[in-house]
């Protein structure tokens, strides 16, 4: 198993017969929980994503997967504060007069929002980007505020300190539509701009000016994205920033407020008939945290116990006795974990196990497919039916096939349907066609928000806007979907779940050597001048590991790079174009240096996610990313890593005099 593996073609009948036999053998010998599905965002459709797959794995009684790798920390931090992942509609940004783009490279990862931002600028809006890197978005903005990675909550607390102490908050909105203002006011007293400046790297005068501008400009919009929450304190960082619009009454205005995601607008879509949760034979089936796949595939019970999902402080910490059977069958679809998972060495060690039966469904022979026993060709969205929500707008979309499946490829739904038949599952839910499933799903909705969404409308135009007011001001008069119905500066639900109920700052880890030192030391040369904070946001031309195999996109990205500030490069005698080794206690990877002032001193940036086999040494930056979890939601901390960087030996040899 691994790169260079040889595969032989078989028929679908042969593949389905052997896969079903192997699954049955695993279930009979080790129990259904020894089967693990693994998937994420290869498609986010209701049907081809998790619809038929969930029916299938629920029927088996397989281990369940907590899909935490992308957004869980931010989603939960935001929801504790505002009640759901609901916010400004993208069209409203055109009406803003101040736009803070905070932890979002909008021109790369949210391009459909940019025209509305440009429209706002034509009307006089200022755009400020807060980011550790001068991204494409930062270069296009009016101002770039460079911030140390993982310190966003400290900046937000200092902004609130200024707003509250200078009485710039909207006292009427706060009184009517928020809870916990007195507690918040007491909390932020310790967060002076001077203190925040030491932590964030943002000068205190700029923090004060930013706070005053934000409080006094109407409408004021904030766009945050998931880069903000991929560190140890990511959930609390999003929660803290999400308090700002209510504090200044920005929700009153069309063009004011905040957006992390619009996915909460679809939260009332009843999918129980789609996924059939009633089929699960054991309601206490174990749940595996997907970011800990390396641990989950281990044969050591203590490691497998670490992979069990327990996201809240009040959740019992699993022990080796709770670990359950080793994973013996791994079914991978819509994902490329060999490239995208943290702690890559541990993941690859698990995938190499001779006793692990692995099936991969994909369009291409990815890094993960190299480790498969069977590769099953799956269709693209051009070839199948699906229904999709969005996390960037409020439209439900119907995906109809434009062409028949190419070659022998099949939709995910049909693959699972055929596997169910091969296992002898004759339930009605495995007999319905894709079109029937989606039509029934739409026609079964009873919530008023879906009154404008009909099957005929979707067939005719392909999309339908949710039944929301126009213009849509979700919280102009409160009505937050929280337990109190208000924006919760103080959250009793968080207290009950074991968290600090108020916004606070959780320092990022000094994590490369697992020393646990807080980031306050990370940026002090006295701590360890050799170590640098490392972040790894998506490259402009890639979508995580999607499109990496296309040569034209490889050419645009050139090669796996490491951005270094000139100050850090000079200290290591590194020049642009040289090959450098990046390492910590977990592993190492070789990259090509790009010396640039587009990154803050003390920070390096490795654009991702390159396939391993398309990288110089067969590895990517996830070699140095650990499996630890965020403070809220048990998400991944891809941007909370420290590394050492040095020229590789061959570069040093070139510098020696003849």
Long-range contacts (C-beta under 8 A, 24 or more apart in sequence): 1-351, 1-352, 1-354, 1-358, 1-370, 1-371, 1-372, 2-348, 2-351, 2-352, 2-370, 2-371, 3-367, 3-370, 3-612, 3-613, 3-618, 4-370, 5-370, 5-371, 7-375, 12-408, 12-410, 12-418, 15-374, 15-376, 16-418, 16-419, 16-422, 17-422, 18-374, 19-359, 19-374, 19-419, 19-422, 20-419, 20-422, 20-423, 22-329, 22-357, 22-373, 23-60, 23-329, 23-357, 23-419, 23-423, 24-423, 26-328, 26-329, 26-357, 27-60, 29-328, 30-325, 30-326, 30-328, 31-324, 31-325, 32-60, 32-61, 32-62, 32-281, 32-282, 32-285, 33-61, 33-62, 33-63, 33-285, 33-286, 33-324, 33-325, 34-63, 34-325, 34-326, 34-327, 34-328, 34-329, 35-60, 35-62, 35-63, 35-327, 35-328, 35-329, 35-331, 36-62, 36-63, 36-65, 36-288, 36-296, 36-327, 36-329, 36-330, 36-331, 37-62, 37-63, 37-64, 37-65, 37-331, 37-332, 37-333, 38-65, 38-290, 38-293, 38-330, 38-331, 38-332, 38-333, 38-335, 38-337, 39-65, 39-67, 39-332, 39-333, 39-334, 39-335, 40-67, 40-69, 40-70, 40-290, 40-334, 40-335, 41-70, 41-334, 41-335, 41-544, 42-333, 42-334, 42-335, 42-336, 42-362, 42-546, 43-334, 43-381, 43-386, 43-412, 44-388, 44-389, 45-381, 45-386, 45-387, 45-388, 45-399, 46-271, 46-274, 46-386, 46-387, 46-388, 46-389, 46-438, 46-441, 47-274, 47-385, 47-386, 47-387, 47-413, 47-434, 47-437, 47-438, 48-334, 48-381, 48-384, 48-386, 48-411, 48-412, 48-413, 49-334, 49-386, 49-412, 50-275, 51-271, 51-274, 51-275, 51-413, 51-437, 52-412, 52-413, 52-416, 52-417, 52-437, 53-333, 53-412, 53-413, 53-416, 54-274, 54-275, 54-276, 55-274, 55-275, 55-276, 55-279, 55-416, 55-420, 55-429, 55-430, 56-416, 56-419, 56-420, 56-425, 56-430, 57-331, 58-275, 58-276, 58-277, 58-279, 58-280, 59-276, 59-279, 59-420, 59-425, 59-427, 60-423, 61-280, 61-281, 61-282, 61-285, 62-285, 62-331, 63-285, 63-286, 63-287, 63-288, 63-324, 63-327, 64-285, 64-286, 64-287, 64-288, 65-287, 65-288, 65-290, 66-287, 66-288, 66-289, 66-290, 66-309, 66-311, 66-634, 67-290, 68-289, 68-290, 68-291, 68-309, 68-311, 68-629, 68-633, 68-634, 68-635, 68-636, 69-290, 69-291, 69-340, 69-341, 69-635, 69-636, 70-226, 70-635, 70-636, 71-226, 71-229, 71-261, 71-391, 71-635, 72-235, 72-311, 72-630, 72-632, 72-633, 72-634, 72-635, 73-229, 73-230, 73-234, 73-235, 73-238, 73-630, 73-631, 73-632, 73-633, 73-635, 74-224, 74-226, 74-228, 74-229, 74-234, 74-235, 74-238, 74-260, 74-261, 74-633, 74-635, 75-260, 75-261, 75-263, 75-633, 76-235, 76-311, 76-632, 76-633, 77-229, 77-234, 77-235, 77-236, 77-237, 77-238, 77-239, 77-242, 77-632, 77-633, 78-238, 78-239, 78-242, 78-260, 78-261, 79-264, 80-239, 80-488, 80-491, 80-493, 80-494, 80-499, 80-632, 81-239, 81-242, 81-243, 81-482, 81-487, 81-488, 81-489, 81-491, 82-242, 82-475, 82-480, 82-481, 82-482, 82-487, 83-264, 83-480, 83-481, 83-482, 83-488, 84-264, 84-267, 84-481, 85-260, 85-261, 85-262, 85-263, 85-264, 85-267, 85-391, 86-262, 86-264, 86-265, 86-474, 86-481, 87-257, 87-258, 87-259, 87-260, 87-261, 87-262, 87-474, 88-221, 88-255, 88-256, 88-257, 88-258, 88-259, 88-474, 89-262, 89-393, 89-394, 89-468, 89-471, 89-472, 90-116, 90-259, 90-392, 90-393, 91-116, 92-116, 92-221, 92-254, 92-255, 92-257, 92-471, 92-472, 93-117, 93-120, 93-221, 93-223, 93-255, 94-119, 94-120, 94-123, 94-255, 95-120, 95-123, 95-219, 95-253, 95-254, 95-255, 96-120, 96-125, 96-219, 96-220, 96-221, 96-255, 96-256, 97-123, 97-124, 97-125, 97-126, 97-217, 97-218, 97-219, 97-220, 97-255, 98-125, 98-126, 98-128, 98-213, 98-214, 98-217, 98-219, 98-220, 98-221, 99-125, 99-126, 99-127, 99-128, 99-220, 99-221, 99-222, 99-223, 100-128, 100-130, 100-214, 100-220, 100-221, 100-222, 100-223, 101-127, 101-128, 101-129, 101-130, 101-131, 101-137, 101-141, 101-223, 102-129, 102-130, 102-131, 102-152, 102-222, 102-223, 102-224, 102-228, 102-241, 103-130, 103-131, 103-152, 103-224, 103-225, 103-226, 103-227, 103-228, 103-229, 104-131, 104-137, 104-223, 104-224, 104-225, 104-227, 104-228, 105-131, 105-135, 105-136, 105-137, 105-138, 105-225, 105-227, 105-537, 105-538, 106-137, 106-223, 106-225, 107-135, 107-136, 107-137, 107-140, 108-135, 108-136, 108-137, 108-538, 108-540, 109-225, 109-538, 110-223, 110-225, 110-392, 112-392, 112-393, 113-223, 113-392, 120-255, 126-213, 126-217, 128-210, 130-155, 131-227, 132-533, 132-535, 132-599, 132-600, 132-603, 132-605, 133-535, 133-537, 133-563, 133-598, 133-599, 133-600, 133-603, 133-605, 134-597, 134-598, 134-599, 135-537, 135-598, 136-540, 145-202, 145-206, 145-210, 146-201, 146-202, 146-600, 147-200, 147-201, 147-202, 147-600, 148-199, 148-200, 148-201, 148-519, 148-522, 148-523, 148-533, 148-600, 148-602, 148-603, 149-231, 149-508, 149-519, 149-533, 149-535, 149-603, 149-639, 149-640, 150-231, 150-232, 150-233, 150-234, 150-237, 150-507, 150-508, 150-519, 150-533, 150-639, 150-640, 151-199, 151-200, 151-201, 151-505, 151-507, 151-508, 151-519, 152-200, 152-228, 152-237, 152-240, 152-241, 153-233, 153-236, 153-237, 153-240, 153-241, 153-503, 153-504, 153-505, 153-506, 154-191, 154-195, 154-196, 154-199, 154-200, 154-505, 155-196, 155-200, 155-202, 155-207, 156-237, 156-240, 156-241, 156-243, 156-244, 156-503, 157-187, 157-188, 157-191, 157-196, 157-240, 157-503, 157-504, 157-505, 158-188, 158-191, 158-192, 158-193, 158-195, 158-196, 158-197, 158-200, 158-207, 158-211, 159-207, 159-210, 159-211, 159-214, 159-244, 160-184, 160-188, 160-191, 160-211, 160-243, 160-244, 160-247, 160-503, 161-188, 161-189, 161-191, 161-192, 161-193, 161-211, 162-193, 162-207, 162-208, 162-211, 162-212, 163-211, 163-214, 163-215, 163-247, 163-248, 164-188, 164-247, 165-189, 166-211, 166-212, 166-215, 168-211, 168-212, 168-215, 168-216, 168-248, 169-215, 169-247, 169-248, 169-249, 170-247, 170-248, 170-249, 170-252, 172-249, 173-246, 173-248, 173-249, 173-251, 173-252, 174-246, 174-247, 174-249, 176-478, 177-246, 177-251, 177-475, 177-477, 177-478, 177-480, 177-486, 177-487, 178-246, 178-247, 178-486, 178-487, 178-488, 178-489, 179-484, 179-486, 179-487, 179-488, 179-489, 179-490, 180-488, 180-489, 180-490, 180-491, 180-501, 180-502, 181-489, 183-489, 183-490, 183-501, 183-502, 184-243, 184-489, 184-490, 184-502, 184-503, 187-502, 187-503, 187-504, 191-505, 198-520, 199-505, 199-507, 199-519, 199-520, 201-523, 201-600, 214-244, 214-248, 215-248, 218-250, 218-253, 218-256, 219-250, 219-253, 219-254, 219-255, 219-256, 220-245, 220-248, 220-250, 220-253, 220-256, 221-250, 221-255, 221-256, 221-257, 221-258, 221-259, 222-250, 222-257, 222-258, 222-259, 223-258, 223-259, 224-258, 224-259, 224-260, 225-260, 226-260, 227-535, 227-537, 227-639, 229-630, 229-635, 230-630, 230-635, 230-636, 230-637, 230-638, 230-639, 230-640, 231-508, 231-509, 231-630, 231-637, 231-639, 231-640, 232-506, 232-507, 232-508, 232-509, 232-511, 232-628, 232-630, 232-631, 232-637, 232-640, 233-505, 233-506, 233-507, 233-508, 233-630, 233-631, 234-630, 234-631, 234-632, 234-635, 234-637, 235-630, 235-631, 235-632, 235-633, 235-635, 236-499, 236-500, 236-503, 236-504, 236-505, 236-506, 236-631, 236-632, 237-506, 239-503, 239-632, 240-503, 240-504, 240-505, 243-487, 243-489, 243-503, 246-475, 246-487, 246-489, 247-489, 251-473, 251-474, 251-475, 251-476, 252-473, 252-476, 253-473, 253-476, 254-471, 254-473, 257-473, 257-474, 257-475, 261-391, 261-392, 262-390, 262-391, 262-392, 262-393, 262-394, 263-389, 263-390, 263-391, 264-481, 265-389, 265-394, 265-449, 265-466, 265-468, 266-389, 266-390, 266-396, 266-466, 268-447, 268-449, 268-450, 269-389, 269-445, 269-447, 269-450, 270-444, 270-445, 270-446, 270-447, 271-441, 273-440, 273-441, 273-444, 274-437, 274-441, 276-429, 279-427, 279-429, 286-322, 286-324, 289-629, 289-634, 290-341, 291-341, 291-342, 291-627, 291-629, 291-634, 291-635, 291-636, 292-342, 292-627, 293-337, 293-341, 293-346, 293-347, 293-350, 294-341, 294-342, 294-343, 294-344, 294-345, 294-346, 294-347, 294-349, 294-350, 294-627, 295-346, 295-627, 296-327, 296-350, 297-327, 297-330, 297-346, 297-347, 297-349, 297-350, 297-351, 297-353, 297-356, 298-326, 298-346, 298-350, 299-326, 299-353, 306-627, 309-634, 310-634, 311-629, 311-632, 311-633, 311-634, 312-497, 312-498, 312-499, 313-497, 313-498, 313-499, 314-496, 314-497, 314-498, 327-356, 328-355, 328-356, 328-357, 329-356, 329-357, 329-358, 329-359, 330-356, 330-357, 330-358, 330-359, 331-359, 331-361, 332-358, 332-359, 332-360, 332-361, 332-362, 332-368, 332-372, 333-360, 333-361, 333-362, 333-378, 333-412, 334-361, 334-412, 335-368, 336-362, 336-366, 336-367, 336-368, 336-544, 336-545, 336-611, 337-368, 338-366, 338-367, 338-368, 338-370, 338-371, 338-612, 339-366, 339-367, 339-368, 339-545, 339-548, 339-609, 339-610, 339-611, 339-612, 339-620, 339-622, 340-544, 340-545, 340-609, 340-622, 341-622, 342-622, 342-625, 342-626, 342-627, 342-636, 342-637, 342-638, 343-586, 343-622, 343-625, 343-626, 343-627, 344-587, 344-612, 344-619, 344-620, 344-622, 344-623, 344-625, 345-586, 345-587, 345-623, 346-627, 361-412, 361-415, 363-409, 364-549, 366-545, 366-549, 366-611, 367-545, 367-611, 367-612, 367-613, 370-613, 376-410, 376-415, 377-407, 377-408, 377-409, 377-410, 378-409, 378-410, 378-411, 378-412, 378-415, 379-405, 379-406, 379-409, 379-410, 379-411, 379-412, 383-409, 383-411, 384-411, 384-412, 384-413, 384-434, 385-411, 385-413, 385-434, 385-435, 385-438, 386-434, 386-438, 387-438, 387-441, 387-442, 387-458, 394-465, 394-466, 394-468, 394-472, 395-463, 395-464, 395-465, 395-466, 396-450, 396-453, 396-458, 396-463, 396-464, 396-466, 397-458, 397-462, 397-463, 398-438, 398-458, 398-459, 398-462, 398-463, 400-459, 400-462, 413-437, 499-631, 499-632, 506-631, 508-533, 508-637, 508-640, 509-628, 509-637, 509-640, 510-642, 511-584, 511-626, 511-628, 511-637, 511-640, 511-641, 511-642, 512-584, 512-585, 512-586, 512-624, 512-641, 512-642, 512-643, 512-644, 513-584, 513-585, 513-642, 514-585, 514-626, 522-602, 522-642, 523-602, 529-571, 530-644, 531-642, 531-643, 531-644, 532-564, 532-568, 532-602, 532-603, 532-604, 532-642, 532-643, 532-644, 532-645, 533-602, 533-603, 533-604, 533-641, 533-642, 534-582, 534-603, 534-604, 534-605, 534-606, 534-621, 534-624, 534-639, 534-641, 534-642, 534-643, 535-603, 535-604, 535-605, 535-606, 535-638, 535-639, 535-641, 536-605, 536-606, 536-607, 536-608, 536-609, 536-621, 536-622, 536-625, 536-638, 536-639, 537-605, 537-607, 537-608, 537-639, 538-607, 538-608, 538-609, 539-607, 539-608, 539-609, 539-610, 540-607, 542-607, 542-608, 542-609, 542-610, 544-608, 544-609, 545-608, 545-609, 545-610, 545-611, 548-609, 548-610, 548-611, 548-614, 549-611, 549-614, 554-614, 557-607, 558-592, 559-592, 559-616, 560-589, 560-591, 560-592, 560-606, 560-607, 560-610, 560-615, 560-616, 560-620, 560-621, 561-591, 561-592, 561-593, 561-594, 561-606, 561-607, 562-591, 562-592, 562-593, 562-594, 562-604, 562-605, 562-606, 562-645, 563-594, 563-596, 563-598, 563-599, 563-604, 563-605, 563-606, 563-607, 564-593, 564-594, 564-595, 564-596, 564-599, 564-604, 564-645, 565-595, 565-596, 565-597, 565-599, 565-600, 565-601, 565-602, 565-603, 566-595, 566-596, 566-597, 567-601, 568-601, 568-602, 568-604, 568-645, 569-593, 569-595, 572-645, 572-646, 572-647, 573-647, 573-655, 574-645, 574-646, 574-647, 578-647, 578-651, 579-616, 579-647, 579-648, 579-650, 579-651, 580-645, 580-646, 580-647, 580-648, 580-651, 581-645, 581-646, 581-647, 581-648, 582-606, 582-621, 582-624, 582-643, 582-644, 582-645, 583-624, 583-643, 583-644, 584-624, 584-641, 584-642, 584-643, 584-644, 586-623, 586-624, 586-625, 586-626, 587-619, 587-623, 587-624, 588-619, 588-623, 588-624, 589-615, 589-617, 589-619, 589-620, 589-621, 589-623, 589-624, 590-616, 590-617, 590-619, 590-648, 591-616, 591-621, 604-643, 604-645
